[in-house]
């Protein structure tokens, strides 16, 4: 799907209209922020530390509230959204974290299935969707493995499968290549590109300028809390100076047929409560029935 086609035919999926966000310590994180991201786009979000990228992502997820302005995500207008609607809005999102956030005592299969268990999916649906997601990211043969038996790149692909398993409208990837080597970085972005080609909107925050340049997608540059560039040409002209050379990575998990024969146990197996608390809290934020309290703090 070409970007021109997306912009001409797709509806806006995310809109920021004159948004301001100031933290209680006086930090002006987001100022007069105006932006539209359309269904089916792949967007890189870049900018220096402290520029407002993290606040932008938190506002999309309704983890933070703006001081003024309007945010619209899908069918939800945040100025009018009801508390009980927020978990449903978050379930349209798949979140990929920089630090993987896998449950160490669970297998790869169970780590991915966990997100479906939270929303009450049936055993048959869990098996079907987890098999599909693991096949898509090239990990069908690792279903029984534990996270400590995987490489960093494989662990991030498990995180990507977990984000995909509930069939979200969009993937929000926060520095997903930050803890993998350069070749693996290319793998992850290739997988995100394949997911995008299948119709899912992808928003990826990154500091890896060479990846941004090589993949040639839309680039939103944030600086001092506002958008200072909003296409790859502007970003290329204004902000590419020095960068590291990366080798091309292999493309794992793309173009494979769906394999229903992933070897897994029929029964969902939990790790101990102490090992899953931190990850369960993160997943409950996205999938749980009750809205978490907004998290205040410093601009990142």
Backbone as numpy.savetxt, mean C-alpha at the origin, in Angstrom:
# Nx Ny Nz CAx CAy CAz Cx Cy Cz
-3.23 -0.43 -19.54 -4.08 0.76 -19.54 -3.19 2.00 -19.54
-3.32 2.83 -20.54 -2.46 4.01 -20.61 -2.93 5.05 -19.62
-1.99 5.90 -19.18 -2.34 6.95 -18.23 -3.32 7.93 -18.84
-3.16 8.26 -20.12 -4.09 9.18 -20.78 -5.50 8.61 -20.76
-5.61 7.29 -21.00 -6.93 6.65 -20.99 -7.54 6.73 -19.59
-6.71 6.48 -18.58 -7.19 6.55 -17.20 -7.75 7.93 -16.90
-7.00 8.96 -17.24 -7.40 10.32 -16.90 -8.66 10.74 -17.65
-8.84 10.21 -18.85 -9.99 10.61 -19.66 -11.27 9.87 -19.27
-11.15 8.65 -18.76 -12.35 7.82 -18.57 -12.63 7.45 -17.13
-11.66 7.46 -16.26 -11.87 6.97 -14.89 -12.30 8.10 -13.97
-13.03 7.72 -12.95 -13.44 8.71 -11.95 -12.30 8.91 -10.96
-12.25 10.08 -10.31 -11.26 10.25 -9.24 -11.52 9.26 -8.11
-10.48 8.60 -7.65 -10.59 7.68 -6.53 -10.24 8.39 -5.22
-9.28 9.32 -5.30 -8.86 10.11 -4.14 -8.84 11.58 -4.56
-9.44 12.43 -3.75 -9.40 13.87 -4.01 -9.04 14.60 -2.72
-8.10 15.52 -2.83 -7.80 16.47 -1.77 -8.17 17.85 -2.29
-9.01 18.56 -1.55 -9.48 19.88 -1.97 -9.14 20.90 -0.89
-8.07 21.66 -1.12 -7.67 22.72 -0.19 -7.44 22.23 1.22
-6.73 21.10 1.38 -6.56 20.46 2.68 -5.38 21.08 3.44
-5.63 21.34 4.73 -4.59 21.79 5.67 -4.56 20.83 6.85
-3.35 20.53 7.33 -3.19 19.73 8.54 -2.06 20.31 9.37
-2.41 20.77 10.58 -1.43 21.28 11.53 -1.51 20.43 12.79
-0.37 19.95 13.27 -0.34 19.14 14.47 -0.38 20.03 15.71
-0.66 19.41 16.85 -0.83 20.17 18.08 0.46 20.86 18.52
1.60 20.38 18.03 2.87 21.04 18.37 3.15 22.24 17.47
2.21 22.56 16.57 2.38 23.72 15.70 2.97 23.41 14.34
3.35 22.16 14.10 3.93 21.79 12.81 2.86 21.82 11.71
3.12 22.61 10.68 2.21 22.68 9.52 2.63 21.59 8.53
1.95 20.46 8.59 2.36 19.30 7.81 1.85 19.34 6.38
0.62 19.78 6.19 -0.02 19.84 4.88 -0.66 21.22 4.72
-0.39 21.90 3.58 -0.91 23.25 3.37 -1.52 23.35 1.99
-2.74 23.80 1.92 -3.44 24.05 0.66 -3.15 22.94 -0.34
-3.44 21.72 0.07 -3.09 20.51 -0.68 -4.26 20.17 -1.61
-3.99 20.18 -2.91 -5.00 19.88 -3.92 -4.48 18.78 -4.84
-5.28 17.73 -5.02 -4.79 16.59 -5.78 -5.95 15.67 -6.15
-5.84 15.03 -7.33 -6.76 13.97 -7.72 -5.95 12.77 -8.19
-6.30 11.60 -7.71 -5.75 10.34 -8.19 -6.92 9.52 -8.72
-6.84 9.09 -9.98 -7.96 8.42 -10.63 -7.87 6.90 -10.48
-9.01 6.26 -10.63 -9.04 4.80 -10.63 -8.10 4.26 -11.71
-7.31 3.26 -11.35 -6.44 2.60 -12.31 -5.08 3.23 -12.48
-4.79 4.31 -11.78 -3.48 4.94 -11.90 -2.44 4.22 -11.04
-1.19 4.39 -11.43 -0.03 4.01 -10.62 0.72 5.31 -10.34
0.84 5.67 -9.07 1.40 6.96 -8.69 2.55 6.76 -7.71
3.69 7.35 -8.02 4.77 7.45 -7.04 4.61 8.75 -6.26
4.80 8.69 -4.94 4.78 9.88 -4.09 6.19 10.04 -3.52
6.82 11.17 -3.80 8.20 11.38 -3.40 8.33 12.73 -2.69
9.46 12.90 -2.02 9.73 14.15 -1.33 10.70 13.91 -0.19
11.38 14.94 0.27 12.36 14.79 1.36 11.68 14.45 2.67
12.46 13.99 3.64 11.93 13.73 4.97 11.32 15.00 5.54
10.16 14.86 6.18 9.49 16.01 6.74 8.69 16.82 5.76
8.55 16.31 4.52 7.84 17.08 3.49 6.33 16.98 3.60
5.83 15.96 4.32 4.39 15.77 4.46 3.88 14.48 3.84
4.77 13.62 3.33 4.33 12.38 2.68 3.57 11.48 3.65
4.12 11.29 4.84 3.47 10.39 5.79 2.12 10.94 6.23
2.05 12.24 6.43 0.77 12.84 6.79 -0.24 12.67 5.67
0.19 12.84 4.43 -0.68 12.63 3.28 -1.27 11.23 3.30
-0.43 10.21 3.56 -0.90 8.83 3.59 -1.86 8.61 4.77
-1.54 9.18 5.92 -2.41 9.02 7.09 -3.77 9.68 6.86
-3.78 10.79 6.15 -5.05 11.44 5.84 -5.90 10.58 4.91
-5.27 9.93 3.94 -6.02 9.05 3.03 -6.69 7.93 3.82
-5.98 7.38 4.81 -6.50 6.25 5.58 -7.40 6.69 6.72
-7.56 8.01 6.88 -8.35 8.59 7.97 -7.75 8.25 9.33
-6.43 8.04 9.34 -5.70 7.90 10.59 -5.52 9.28 11.22
-5.46 10.31 10.40 -5.47 11.70 10.84 -6.63 12.42 10.19
-7.10 13.47 10.84 -8.16 14.32 10.29 -7.55 15.66 9.87
-8.00 16.23 8.75 -7.51 17.56 8.36 -8.11 18.63 9.26
-7.41 19.76 9.37 -7.98 20.92 10.06 -9.01 21.63 9.21
-8.79 21.60 7.90 -9.75 22.20 6.97 -9.56 21.58 5.60
-10.53 21.84 4.71 -10.50 21.24 3.39 -11.29 19.94 3.36
-11.39 19.38 2.18 -12.18 18.16 1.97 -11.31 17.06 1.40
-11.52 15.83 1.88 -10.88 14.64 1.34 -11.98 13.68 0.94
-11.87 13.13 -0.27 -12.83 12.15 -0.76 -12.05 10.91 -1.19
-12.44 9.76 -0.67 -11.84 8.48 -1.05 -12.96 7.57 -1.52
-12.98 7.26 -2.81 -14.06 6.45 -3.36 -15.39 7.14 -3.19
-16.32 6.48 -2.53 -17.66 7.03 -2.30 -17.77 7.77 -0.97
-16.66 7.93 -0.27 -16.70 8.48 1.08 -16.14 9.91 1.11
-16.98 10.85 1.50 -16.56 12.24 1.71 -16.26 12.39 3.20
-15.00 12.71 3.52 -14.56 12.62 4.91 -15.24 13.64 5.82
-15.69 14.76 5.29 -16.38 15.73 6.13 -17.74 15.21 6.59
-18.25 14.18 5.92 -19.57 13.65 6.24 -19.55 12.18 6.64
-18.36 11.55 6.63 -18.28 10.13 6.90 -18.68 9.84 8.34
-19.44 8.77 8.55 -19.84 8.35 9.87 -18.81 7.38 10.44
-18.71 7.38 11.74 -17.71 6.54 12.42 -17.81 5.09 11.98
-19.02 4.57 11.88 -19.19 3.16 11.53 -18.80 2.86 10.09
-18.69 3.90 9.24 -18.32 3.70 7.84 -16.81 3.62 7.64
-16.04 4.09 8.62 -14.59 4.17 8.43 -13.95 2.80 8.23
-14.30 1.76 9.02 -13.71 0.45 8.73 -14.04 -0.05 7.33
-15.26 0.21 6.85 -15.61 -0.22 5.50 -14.78 0.52 4.46
-14.56 1.81 4.68 -13.72 2.57 3.76 -12.30 2.00 3.75
-11.77 1.67 4.91 -10.40 1.16 4.99 -10.26 -0.21 4.33
-11.35 -0.96 4.28 -11.28 -2.28 3.65 -11.15 -2.18 2.13
-11.32 -1.01 1.57 -11.07 -0.83 0.14 -9.58 -0.68 -0.14
-8.76 -0.66 0.92 -7.32 -0.42 0.79 -6.54 -1.66 1.18
-5.46 -1.91 0.46 -4.47 -2.90 0.88 -3.21 -2.15 1.24
-2.67 -2.39 2.42 -1.52 -1.64 2.91 -0.28 -2.52 2.88
0.79 -2.01 2.29 2.08 -2.70 2.26 3.07 -1.87 3.07
3.67 -2.48 4.09 4.54 -1.77 5.00 6.01 -1.98 4.63
6.85 -1.02 5.00 8.28 -1.13 4.73 8.90 -2.28 5.52
8.43 -2.48 6.76 9.07 -3.46 7.64 8.31 -4.79 7.70
7.55 -5.10 6.67 6.90 -6.39 6.43 5.75 -6.68 7.41
6.01 -6.64 8.72 5.00 -6.85 9.76 4.31 -8.20 9.62
5.12 -9.23 9.43 4.60 -10.59 9.39 4.61 -11.19 10.79
3.71 -12.14 11.03 3.63 -12.81 12.33 4.60 -13.98 12.30
5.64 -13.97 13.14 6.75 -14.92 12.99 6.37 -16.37 13.17
5.39 -16.68 14.03 5.03 -18.07 14.29 4.02 -18.63 13.31
3.59 -17.82 12.36 2.63 -18.27 11.35 3.35 -18.60 10.05
2.79 -19.53 9.31 3.31 -19.82 7.98 2.96 -18.67 7.03
3.57 -18.71 5.86 3.25 -17.74 4.82 1.75 -17.75 4.52
1.20 -18.96 4.37 -0.23 -19.08 4.08 -1.07 -18.40 5.16
-0.75 -18.69 6.42 -1.56 -18.15 7.51 -1.38 -16.65 7.68
-0.18 -16.13 7.39 0.01 -14.69 7.42 -0.90 -13.99 6.43
-1.04 -14.56 5.25 -1.90 -13.95 4.23 -3.37 -14.17 4.59
-3.70 -15.37 5.07 -5.08 -15.69 5.42 -5.59 -14.86 6.59
-4.69 -14.39 7.42 -5.08 -13.66 8.62 -5.97 -12.47 8.29
-5.62 -11.74 7.21 -6.41 -10.56 6.82 -7.84 -10.95 6.45
-8.01 -12.13 5.86 -9.36 -12.59 5.50 -10.11 -13.11 6.72
-9.39 -13.73 7.63 -10.01 -14.22 8.86 -10.65 -13.07 9.63
-9.97 -11.91 9.67 -10.47 -10.76 10.43 -11.82 -10.30 9.90
-12.01 -10.39 8.58 -13.29 -9.92 8.01 -14.33 -11.04 7.92
-14.01 -12.21 8.48 -15.00 -13.26 8.57 -15.24 -14.04 7.30
-14.23 -14.14 6.42 -14.39 -14.90 5.18 -14.51 -16.40 5.48
-15.17 -17.12 4.59 -15.32 -18.56 4.76 -14.00 -19.27 4.48
-13.89 -20.49 4.98 -12.67 -21.28 4.76 -12.42 -21.50 3.27
-13.46 -21.76 2.52 -13.32 -21.99 1.08 -12.83 -20.72 0.37
-13.41 -19.57 0.74 -12.99 -18.31 0.12 -11.57 -17.96 0.51
-11.20 -18.20 1.76 -9.83 -17.94 2.20 -8.85 -18.78 1.37
-9.15 -20.06 1.22 -8.24 -20.93 0.47 -8.10 -20.47 -0.98
-9.23 -20.10 -1.59 -9.19 -19.67 -2.99 -8.39 -18.39 -3.16
-8.67 -17.39 -2.32 -8.04 -16.09 -2.47 -6.56 -16.13 -2.06
-6.24 -16.86 -1.01 -4.84 -16.95 -0.59 -4.02 -17.66 -1.66
-4.54 -18.73 -2.24 -3.84 -19.43 -3.31 -3.58 -18.50 -4.49
-4.59 -17.73 -4.85 -4.45 -16.77 -5.96 -3.39 -15.73 -5.64
-3.43 -15.15 -4.43 -2.50 -14.08 -4.07 -1.07 -14.60 -4.02
-0.86 -15.78 -3.44 0.49 -16.33 -3.36 1.02 -16.68 -4.75
0.16 -17.17 -5.61 0.59 -17.45 -6.97 0.98 -16.17 -7.70
0.20 -15.11 -7.51 0.48 -13.85 -8.19 1.83 -13.29 -7.81
2.24 -13.43 -6.54 3.52 -12.88 -6.11 4.65 -13.91 -6.18
4.36 -15.08 -6.77 5.41 -16.07 -7.01 5.83 -16.86 -5.79
4.92 -17.06 -4.83 5.28 -17.75 -3.59 4.43 -18.99 -3.32
3.87 -19.58 -4.37 3.05 -20.78 -4.18 3.83 -21.90 -3.48
5.10 -22.00 -3.77 5.91 -23.05 -3.19 6.40 -22.76 -1.79
6.07 -21.60 -1.25 6.54 -21.20 0.08 5.40 -21.14 1.10
4.24 -21.70 0.76 3.06 -21.55 1.62 3.29 -22.06 3.03
4.08 -23.13 3.19 4.30 -23.72 4.51 5.49 -23.12 5.24
6.22 -22.23 4.59 7.42 -21.65 5.21 7.05 -20.61 6.26
7.95 -20.41 7.23 7.81 -19.34 8.21 8.60 -18.11 7.72
8.26 -16.92 8.21 8.94 -15.71 7.74 10.46 -15.76 7.86
10.99 -16.38 8.95 12.44 -16.39 9.12 13.15 -17.34 8.15
12.38 -18.07 7.37 12.95 -18.94 6.34 12.98 -18.27 4.97
12.54 -17.03 4.92 12.44 -16.30 3.66 13.46 -15.18 3.60
13.80 -14.79 2.38 14.63 -13.60 2.18 13.79 -12.36 2.43
14.47 -11.20 2.51 13.74 -9.95 2.68 12.77 -9.69 1.54
13.20 -9.97 0.32 12.32 -9.77 -0.82 11.11 -10.68 -0.78
11.32 -11.92 -0.34 10.19 -12.86 -0.23 9.23 -12.42 0.86
9.76 -11.93 1.98 8.89 -11.44 3.05 8.04 -10.27 2.57
8.64 -9.39 1.77 7.85 -8.27 1.28 6.79 -8.74 0.31
7.08 -9.78 -0.45 6.06 -10.32 -1.35 4.91 -10.97 -0.57
5.21 -11.54 0.59 4.13 -12.03 1.46 3.26 -10.85 1.91
3.92 -9.75 2.29 3.17 -8.56 2.67 2.30 -8.05 1.55
2.79 -8.14 0.34 2.01 -7.70 -0.81 0.82 -8.64 -1.05
1.05 -9.95 -0.90 -0.06 -10.90 -1.03 -1.12 -10.64 0.03
-0.71 -10.34 1.23 -1.66 -10.04 2.31 -2.48 -8.80 1.99
-1.83 -7.79 1.40 -2.55 -6.58 1.02 -3.55 -6.84 -0.09
-3.26 -7.81 -0.95 -4.10 -8.10 -2.11 -5.27 -9.02 -1.80
-5.19 -9.80 -0.74 -6.05 -10.96 -0.61 -7.53 -10.59 -0.47
-7.84 -9.43 0.06 -9.24 -9.02 0.19 -9.71 -8.19 -1.01
-8.96 -8.27 -2.11 -9.36 -7.65 -3.37 -9.64 -6.15 -3.21
-8.65 -5.37 -2.75 -8.89 -3.95 -2.50 -8.98 -3.15 -3.79
-9.57 -1.98 -3.69 -9.63 -1.05 -4.82 -8.27 -0.43 -5.07
-7.53 -0.20 -4.00 -6.22 0.44 -4.13 -5.21 -0.24 -3.22
-3.96 -0.18 -3.63 -2.82 -0.60 -2.80 -2.06 0.66 -2.39
-1.84 0.81 -1.10 -1.02 1.90 -0.58 0.27 1.28 -0.06
1.37 1.57 -0.71 2.66 0.95 -0.40 3.59 2.02 0.17
3.89 1.91 1.45 4.71 2.91 2.14 6.16 2.43 2.19
6.98 2.94 1.28 8.39 2.55 1.19 8.54 1.02 1.13
7.86 0.34 0.22 7.88 -1.12 0.23 9.22 -1.71 -0.16
10.11 -0.92 -0.74 11.43 -1.42 -1.14 12.53 -0.96 -0.18
12.14 -0.35 0.94 13.14 0.23 1.84 14.03 -0.78 2.53
13.55 -2.02 2.70 14.32 -3.04 3.42 14.72 -4.21 2.54
14.77 -4.00 1.24 15.22 -5.06 0.33 16.33 -4.50 -0.55
17.10 -5.41 -1.17 18.23 -4.95 -1.97 17.72 -4.40 -3.32
18.61 -3.71 -4.06 18.16 -3.03 -5.29 17.47 -3.94 -6.30
18.00 -5.15 -6.52 17.34 -6.04 -7.47 15.93 -6.41 -7.01
15.79 -6.67 -5.71 14.48 -6.98 -5.16 13.54 -5.79 -5.27
14.10 -4.58 -5.19 13.27 -3.38 -5.34 12.57 -3.39 -6.69
13.30 -3.77 -7.72 12.69 -3.83 -9.05 11.61 -4.91 -9.10
11.85 -6.05 -8.44 10.83 -7.10 -8.39 9.54 -6.59 -7.80
9.66 -5.88 -6.67 8.47 -5.41 -5.97 7.69 -4.44 -6.84
8.38 -3.52 -7.50 7.68 -2.54 -8.33 7.10 -3.21 -9.57
7.79 -4.21 -10.12 7.22 -4.96 -11.24 5.93 -5.66 -10.82
5.92 -6.23 -9.62 4.70 -6.88 -9.13 3.58 -5.86 -8.93
3.92 -4.71 -8.35 2.92 -3.66 -8.19 2.40 -3.20 -9.54
3.28 -3.16 -10.54 2.86 -2.77 -11.89 1.92 -3.79 -12.49
2.20 -5.08 -12.25 1.31 -6.13 -12.75 -0.06 -6.05 -12.07
-0.05 -5.80 -10.78 -1.31 -5.64 -10.04 -2.08 -4.44 -10.60
-1.37 -3.37 -10.89 -2.00 -2.19 -11.48 -2.58 -2.49 -12.85
-1.88 -3.29 -13.65 -2.39 -3.64 -14.98 -3.69 -4.44 -14.88
-3.90 -5.11 -13.76 -5.13 -5.87 -13.56 -6.25 -5.01 -13.00
-6.01 -3.70 -12.84 -7.07 -2.78 -12.50 -7.00 -2.12 -11.15
-6.05 -2.51 -10.29 -5.96 -1.94 -8.95 -5.13 -0.66 -8.97
-5.63 0.38 -8.35 -4.89 1.63 -8.22 -3.73 1.42 -7.26
-2.55 1.95 -7.58 -1.36 1.78 -6.74 -0.79 3.16 -6.39
-0.59 3.39 -5.11 0.04 4.61 -4.62 1.25 4.17 -3.83
2.43 4.55 -4.28 3.68 4.08 -3.66 4.54 5.24 -3.24
4.83 5.32 -1.94 5.78 6.28 -1.40 7.18 5.69 -1.50
8.12 6.46 -1.99 9.48 5.94 -2.13 10.51 7.06 -2.09
11.72 6.69 -1.65 12.88 7.57 -1.75 13.81 7.14 -2.88
13.47 6.06 -3.56 14.38 5.49 -4.55 14.15 6.15 -5.91
14.91 7.22 -6.16 14.71 8.04 -7.35 14.93 7.27 -8.64
15.88 6.34 -8.64 16.14 5.60 -9.88 14.95 4.71 -10.25
14.30 4.12 -9.27 13.09 3.34 -9.55 12.03 4.23 -10.19
11.83 5.39 -9.62 10.83 6.32 -10.15 11.14 6.66 -11.60
12.39 6.93 -11.86 12.80 7.32 -13.21 12.63 6.17 -14.19
13.00 4.96 -13.77 12.98 3.83 -14.69 11.57 3.37 -15.04
10.62 3.52 -14.11 9.28 3.01 -14.37 8.37 4.02 -15.05
8.73 5.29 -15.05 8.04 6.27 -15.87 6.56 6.43 -15.60
6.14 6.33 -14.35 4.74 6.54 -14.00 4.52 7.98 -13.53
3.28 8.28 -13.17 2.99 9.60 -12.62 3.75 9.79 -11.32
4.30 10.97 -11.11 5.07 11.28 -9.91 4.47 12.51 -9.24
4.12 12.36 -7.97 3.68 13.49 -7.16 4.81 13.84 -6.21
5.35 15.03 -6.35 6.44 15.49 -5.49 5.87 16.43 -4.43
6.08 16.07 -3.15 5.60 16.88 -2.04 6.80 17.55 -1.36
6.65 18.81 -1.09 7.70 19.56 -0.41 7.05 20.64 0.44
7.48 20.73 1.70 6.91 21.72 2.62 5.38 21.64 2.69
4.88 20.41 2.61 3.47 20.19 2.82 2.56 20.45 1.65
3.11 20.65 0.47 2.27 20.91 -0.68 2.85 20.24 -1.92
2.04 20.11 -2.96 2.49 19.47 -4.20 3.28 20.48 -5.01
4.55 20.15 -5.32 5.39 21.05 -6.11 5.65 20.52 -7.51
5.33 19.26 -7.77 5.43 18.70 -9.12 4.44 17.56 -9.22
3.82 17.42 -10.39 2.77 16.41 -10.53 2.79 15.77 -11.91
3.95 15.40 -12.37 4.09 14.47 -13.48 5.55 14.10 -13.58
5.83 13.03 -14.29 7.20 12.51 -14.31 8.16 13.47 -14.98
7.70 14.24 -15.97 8.60 15.16 -16.65 9.04 16.29 -15.72
8.09 16.86 -14.97 8.44 17.92 -14.03 9.41 17.41 -12.98
9.14 16.21 -12.48 10.00 15.63 -11.46 11.39 15.37 -12.02
11.43 14.82 -13.23 12.71 14.53 -13.87 13.52 15.80 -14.06
12.89 16.86 -14.54 13.59 18.11 -14.81 14.07 18.78 -13.53
13.24 18.74 -12.49 13.53 19.55 -11.32 14.31 18.83 -10.23
14.18 17.50 -10.13 14.67 16.85 -8.93 15.67 15.71 -9.13
15.90 15.27 -10.38 16.92 14.24 -10.59 18.27 14.90 -10.70
19.14 14.63 -9.75 20.51 15.11 -9.81 21.45 13.91 -9.70
21.70 13.50 -8.46 22.53 12.31 -8.26 21.65 11.15 -7.87
21.96 9.97 -8.37 21.19 8.79 -8.03 22.09 7.56 -8.16
21.67 6.49 -7.50 22.42 5.23 -7.56 21.98 4.43 -8.76
22.93 3.74 -9.38 22.60 2.86 -10.49 22.19 1.50 -9.94
21.05 1.02 -10.40 20.56 -0.29 -9.97 20.49 -1.21 -11.19
20.77 -2.48 -10.93 20.61 -3.47 -12.00 19.15 -3.85 -12.11
18.78 -4.30 -13.30 17.40 -4.75 -13.49 17.15 -6.01 -12.68
16.01 -6.07 -12.03 15.63 -7.25 -11.27 14.79 -8.18 -12.11
14.77 -9.44 -11.72 13.91 -10.41 -12.41 12.46 -10.17 -12.03
11.60 -10.65 -12.87 10.16 -10.44 -12.67 9.53 -11.74 -12.17
9.34 -11.84 -10.85 8.78 -13.05 -10.27 7.27 -12.97 -10.18
6.62 -14.07 -10.41 5.21 -14.18 -10.10 4.28 -13.52 -11.10
4.79 -13.00 -12.21 3.95 -12.28 -13.15 3.65 -13.19 -14.34
2.41 -13.24 -14.73 2.02 -14.02 -15.90 1.86 -15.51 -15.65
1.90 -15.93 -14.36 1.72 -17.34 -14.07 0.23 -17.67 -13.99
-0.09 -18.93 -14.28 -1.48 -19.35 -14.18 -1.86 -19.56 -12.72
-3.13 -19.39 -12.44 -3.64 -19.60 -11.08 -3.49 -21.07 -10.72
-2.86 -21.30 -9.57 -2.60 -22.66 -9.10 -3.46 -22.93 -7.86
-4.47 -23.81 -8.01 -5.32 -24.13 -6.87 -4.66 -25.16 -5.96
-3.50 -25.64 -6.34 -2.89 -26.72 -5.59 -1.86 -26.29 -4.57
-1.97 -25.06 -4.07 -1.03 -24.63 -3.05 -1.16 -25.55 -1.84
-0.02 -26.07 -1.38 -0.05 -27.04 -0.29 -0.22 -26.32 1.04
-1.39 -26.43 1.63 -1.66 -25.78 2.91 -2.50 -26.72 3.76
-2.53 -26.43 5.05 -3.44 -27.17 5.92 -4.85 -26.66 5.72
-5.83 -27.54 5.88 -7.22 -27.12 5.73 -7.66 -26.22 6.86
-7.09 -26.40 8.03 -7.51 -25.63 9.19 -6.58 -24.44 9.40
-7.21 -23.29 9.65 -6.45 -22.08 9.93 -5.76 -22.21 11.28
-4.48 -21.93 11.35 -3.70 -22.11 12.57 -3.22 -20.77 13.09
-3.51 -20.48 14.33 -3.07 -19.22 14.94 -1.73 -19.39 15.63
-0.96 -18.33 15.63 0.20 -18.27 16.50 -0.29 -17.89 17.90
0.63 -17.85 18.85 0.23 -17.46 20.20 -0.19 -15.99 20.21
-1.03 -15.64 21.20 -1.54 -14.28 21.26 -0.42 -13.25 21.38
0.63 -13.59 22.13 1.69 -12.61 22.34 2.43 -12.31 21.05
2.52 -13.26 20.14 3.26 -13.02 18.90 2.44 -12.26 17.87
1.11 -12.30 18.00 0.30 -11.68 16.95 -0.27 -10.32 17.36
-0.11 -9.93 18.61 -0.76 -8.70 19.08 -0.42 -7.49 18.23
0.86 -7.28 17.95 1.25 -6.05 17.26 0.75 -6.04 15.82
0.84 -7.18 15.14 0.37 -7.23 13.76 -1.15 -7.21 13.72
-1.80 -7.87 14.67 -3.26 -7.86 14.72 -3.78 -6.43 14.88
-3.08 -5.64 15.70 -3.49 -4.25 15.88 -3.44 -3.49 14.56
-2.36 -3.72 13.79 -2.24 -3.05 12.49 -3.35 -3.49 11.55
-3.63 -4.80 11.50 -4.65 -5.29 10.59 -6.05 -4.91 11.05
-6.27 -4.86 12.35 -7.56 -4.41 12.86 -7.82 -2.96 12.47
-6.75 -2.18 12.39 -6.92 -0.79 11.98 -7.56 -0.72 10.59
-7.14 -1.61 9.69 -7.67 -1.59 8.34 -8.99 -2.35 8.24
-9.08 -3.51 8.91 -10.21 -4.40 8.68 -11.20 -4.49 9.83
-10.84 -3.95 11.01 -11.65 -4.18 12.20 -12.99 -3.47 12.16
-13.86 -3.88 13.06 -15.20 -3.32 13.11 -15.24 -1.94 13.74
-14.31 -1.65 14.64 -14.32 -0.38 15.34 -13.20 0.50 14.86
-13.50 1.78 14.72 -12.47 2.73 14.28 -11.48 2.96 15.40
-10.17 2.88 15.09 -9.17 3.27 16.06 -9.24 4.77 16.28
-8.77 5.19 17.41 -8.66 6.63 17.66 -7.64 7.23 16.70
-7.89 8.46 16.27 -6.90 9.12 15.43 -5.60 9.24 16.20
-4.51 9.09 15.51 -3.20 9.12 16.14 -2.58 10.46 15.90
-2.35 11.20 16.96 -1.70 12.50 16.81 -0.20 12.33 16.73
0.52 13.42 16.65 1.98 13.30 16.65 2.63 14.26 15.71
3.90 14.00 15.49 4.71 14.87 14.67 4.50 14.58 13.20
4.71 15.58 12.39 4.69 15.35 10.95 5.90 14.55 10.56
5.72 13.63 9.62 6.85 12.81 9.17 7.16 13.11 7.72
